[in-house]
Each structure stands twice: as C-alpha cells, then as structure tokens.
C-alpha cells in the first residue's frame, strides 16, 4: 500500500494532502480567486502559517513591482527612439514611478494556511479590478486639475502665459504617471485615461511648436558676444526663432541681456569678481516689460583682477538654456 501511495504522490508523500487550490491555483482555482481576474501567488514557510502568508504577499508585490519596472524600461526605450520634438509627450522620470508597491492592503489571503510535513502553504490573491479602482481614485484630484489647466492652455494665446500653464500642466502630469504605470502593468496596456492625457499633451506640444515659430525673438545686450552667440544657439536648439539684433522690427520679443559687475577683494585676500546676468524682456506688441535674473557668478584670482573677471565670465557661459529663460518661452526640453 505504501508503494502505491508513493507512486501516486511522489512529491507530497502519503501524509496530509494540500487542498487542490494550494497545489495548482490555476488549474484548480479557489472560488474567491479567479486567475483570469487576479494576480496571485503561493507562499511557503517552514516556520509558521503567518510567515507563509507574508511570503505570498511579498511575491505579489514583487511581481507587480517587476512589471512596473518593465513598463518604465520599455517607455524609456521608446523615448530614446523618438525625435526631440515629440519626446516631451512620453517622457517619464524613472525616479517618479519606481516606488514601492503601495497597495499591499488590498492583497487578500485565500482560505487558511495548510501544513504538511515540509512546512506551511498559503495562497494570496489581488483582484485587478479592485486595485484599478483604488488607483483611479488616487488620480481623480490631479486629473481634475489637469483637465482644467488643459482647457485654459488651449485657450491661451500669449506665449509666455502659455508657457507657464504648460509647465504647470507637465508637473501635474508627472503626478499622474505613477498611477498610469501601475494601471499599465496590471492590464499590460495603456489605460483609456492615459491615452486621453497623452493625446491632450500632444495637442499642446503642437501648439507650443507653432508658438515657437510664430513669435521670433530679438537678442541683444551689453554682455560678451560669445555669451550672446551661445545663448542664441541654445534657444534655436529648442525651436525658438532668435536673431541677434537690438530692435523690435519684425520681432515679437526683444530680449536684452545685461550684466552687473562688481570687482572686490576676497575675505582672505585675492581678487573677486561678482557677476550678475539679467534679461529684460519686452513684448514688441504690448510694450509690456519684465526682468528675470539669469544667474549670479563669482570669479577669483589670487593677485590679478583681469583673471578674476575672466574666471567669472567663464563660469557664466551657459551649457544648457538657463532655467529662468526656459520659463519664459514654450521651449521643448523638460521644465523644472
């Protein structure tokens, strides 16, 4: 009799047998855990039933976290393949979405843990529809703000005001991304909400590109020619139409870049050169003017004021478009 039992149950032996749903929850599903509607995991522990349940919970969380990372990785690959003009629409910061699984409280233990000779077995189940409802509930407030700001942005005709609204819209969209990625990982496809917001962002990016082209900028000032040329190249690289001139003729904006320079002595001796660069922006249609501080820089040399001057200007030379200028125009790169 023992020989026949060993043949029939080579893995489980001839002692107590596990319930069928703990042996194979897919082929013999528990009525409270439909595999077609759920994410499930078996847990095992030699110590206790509670430890088996905790292990099952952890496996579900790890599975979803792995799927979230996979979604983020795929999207980053898509981003690298796209042109600069459309990349803003699909940009996702991995640091934003790669966070701990926040829905452990929705994981349900199925039945009671069962013990056979080698230890304790348990089944945990997470209903996809339940977690989807929870995620959508967390997105409701930022999505409502997104929709209102989107409508305001569509109606906005002033480029600088549009830029401010667009920047805020992108910030809200980043808040939505973590929820979108969880939904994507659960359904293995984009949710209707994500598809809708992506279409809205694409519409605004088209509008931003139009505003960049239709509102040329005159760039001038008393700063070094090298600085103006670098700035012109960076702005043109963002799709802005920029000409180095000091008149409003044929332009929408006149941006005058100027510097305030203060040579002084360091606290321990030596020569310091304090440099502040500011931008005066004039709307050539309304004559409205505003000023932004582009940046403050400091140069030093132990005994030569000219070297301190050169050091300050070297530090001031922009490698990327200064953030304060990004905020004035609907530029392409991610805004901070």
N, C-alpha and C positions, 0 to 999 in steps of 0.2 A: 504494500500500500504506500509506504514511504517513497519507493522508487517511482511509482506512477505520479505521486504528488510533485516530486522534484522535476519530472519531465514536463508536467503541465505548468508549473510555476517556478521556472529556474531562477527568476530574479527575486521573487517575493518570498520564496520558501513556502513552508507548509503551516506557518503560524497565521495570525490575523491578517486579513487582506484589506487593502485600501479600498475605499469607495471608488467606483469606476471614474468619477469626475476628477479624482486626485491622481489617477493613473494616466488618463489622457483627457484633459478638459475640452479638447477639440472634437474628438470622436464621440465622447460621452459627456456632453456639456451638462452642467448643473442648470436647472430651470431659471436660476437667478443670474446666470452669467452666459448670455448668448455670445459666442465668439464672433458672430457677424456684426455685433453692435458694441463690442467691448474690447478693451486692452486687458489682457490677463497674464498672470504669472504664477507659477508654483514656487512655494518656499519650503526649505528643508532645514532642520536643525537637530543636532544630537542632544541639545540641552533642554529645550522646552518648546511647547506649542506656541507660546508668545514670540519666541525668537524665530520660529518658522514663519509666523505671520509677518513679522518685521522684515524678514528677508524677502518675502513675496512682495511686500510694499516697495522695498528698495529696488527690486528688479523692474517693476512697472515704471517707477520714476526714472531709473537709468535708461530704460528703453525709450521713453519719451524724450529724455534729455539728449540721447544719441540721435534721435530723429530731428530734434530742433537744430543740433549742430550740423546735421546733414543738410537741412534746408538752408541754413546760413551759408554753408560752404558752396552749395550749388548757386546761390544767388550772387555770392562774391565772384564766382567764375563767370556768371552772366555779365556782371558789371565790368569785368576786365575785357570782355569781348565787345562791349558797346562803345560807340563814339562818345566823345566828351559832351556833345550837345544833348544826348539823351541819358547820360549816366545818372544825373541827379534824381531821376524818377525812380530808379531801382536801388539807389544807394541804401545800404543797411549797415550800420555800425555793429560789428560783432559784439562789442562790449555792451551794447544796449540790449541785445536779445539773448546773449549767452548768460543766463542767470539760472539759479536753482529752480527746480520744478516747484511751483507754488500751489499745487492743488492736491497735495497728499491727503488732505482731509476728505477728499471725495472718493478715495480708494476704499472699497468695501471688502471685508472678509467674508468668504463664502463658506457656510457651514462652520463646523468646529475643526480644529486641528486633529489629526488622527495619528496614532502612534503604532508603528510596527517595530520589529526588532532593531533596525538600524537607526531609528530616530523618529522625529515628528515631521508631518507633512501638512501643508496648508495651501489654500488657493485664494488669491486676491484678484479683484475684478474692478475695472474702471469703465463705467458706461460713457461712451464717446459723446452721446447727446447731452448728458448731464454736464460734462466738463465744457462742452461747447457753449451751453447756456451761461455758465459761470464766466467764461472768457468774454462773451459778448456783453454781459452785464458790466464787467470792468471797463469795457471800451465805450460804453454808452455816453459818458460825460465828455471825454476828449473827442469822440466822434461828432457830438453835437456842436462843440466849439469849432471843429474842423469844417463842418458844413457851413456854419455862419460866416467864418472867415473866408471860406472859398467863394461864397456869393459876393462878399464885399470886394474880394480881389478881382473877380470877374468884372465888376462894375467900375473899378478904379482905373482912371486914365493917366494920372500923374505918375511918371516913372519912379520917383523917389518914394512916394507914398505906397505905390505898388510893391516896391522892393521891401519896405518894412513889413507889409502884410504877408508877402511871400515868405520872408524869413521866419515870421511867427508861425505861419502855416507849416513850414518844414519842421519846426520844433515840435508842434503838436503831432505831426505825422510820425516823428521818431517815437513819441509816446505810444502810438498805436502799433508800432512794429512788433513789439514783444508778443502782443496778443495775436497778431496776424501769423507770426511764425509758429506759435503753438497750434492754432487752427490748421495751418498748412501741414504740420507734422501729423496731426490726427487724421486728416482726410486725404493726405498725400496729394493735395491740390490747393490752389488758392481759393479762399472763401469769396463769396459774392461781394462782401463788404470791402475786402482788399482790392478786388478787381475794380470796384467802383471808385475808390480813392485813388488808385493808380491812374485811372482814366482822367480824373479831375486834375491830378498833378501834371499829367502830360499836356492837358489843355493849357494850364498856366505856364508850363515851360515854353509852349509855342508862343504864348502871349509875351513872355519875357524876351524871347529871341526877337520878336517883332519890335518891342520897345528898345532893345539894344541897337537895332539897325536904324530905327526912325528918329533917334534922339542923339545926334552927334555932339561930341564934347570938344571944346577948345581947351588946350592945356598950355599954361604959361606960368611965369613967376620969376622970382629972383634967385632960385636955387641953382645948383650946378647943372650944366647941360646934360651931364652924364645921368644925373638923377631923373631929369625930365624924360630922357630917352628910355631909361629903364622902366619908368612908370608907364610911359606910352605903350611899350611893348607888352607889359603885363596886362594892361587894360584891354589892348587889342586881342591878347590871348584869351580873354574872357568874352570875346564877341562884341565888345564896345567899339564904337566908331570914334577914334580920337585923332585930333590934329594938333600939332604944336603951333599955336598962334595965340595972340592976346586980344582978339576981337570977337564979338558975338556974331559977326556977319556969317550967315549960313549955318549957325550952330544953335543947338537947344540950350546948352550949358556952357558957361565959361568958368573953368576951374583954375584959380590962381594959387600956385604952391609957393609959400614963402617961409623964410626961416628967421628965427630969433637966436642970436649967438652971443654967448657970454664967456669971454676968457677970464679965468680966475686962477687962484692958487689952490693946490690940494692941501688937506689938513696936515700932511707930513712933509710939505714942500712939493716941488714939481709944478708943472703947468697942467691945468684942467681947461677943457673947452666944452661948455654946455651948449647943446644944440636942440632946439625945438622946431619941428616941421609941422606947419599947419596948412590946411586947404580952405580957401574961401571959394564957395560955390555960388554962382549967380545964375538964376533962371533967366535966359535971354528973352522969354516971352512975358513973364510976370514981373521981372526985375527983383523977385524975392531973392534974398541972400542968406546964406548960413555959413558957419565955420565949424570945422572939425579939427581936432588935434591929431595929426597922423602919428606922431611919436616923439619921445624925448630920448636923446642920446648923449653920451659923455665920452670925450676923448682925453687921453693923458699922455704926457711925456715927462721924463724926469727933469729936462732942462731946456726944452725947445717948444715954444708956443705954436710954431708952424706945424710941428709934428703932432701936437695935441689936436690942432684943427683938422689935420688930415685923418687922424685916427677917428675923430667923431663922425666925419663925413663917410668914412669907410664903413662904420657901423650902421649908418643911416641908409646905405644903399639897399633897396628892397630886393629880396629874392622871390618873394611872393607878393601879391597885391595886398597892401595893408588892410587889416580888418575894418578900420574906420571907413575906408573907401568902398569896401565891399558892401557896407551897409547903406551906401548912398544910391547904388545902382543895382538893377536886377542882373547881377553877374551870375556866372554859371557854377562856379565851384561851391562846395558845401559852405554854408554860412555858420558862424559861431555866435 
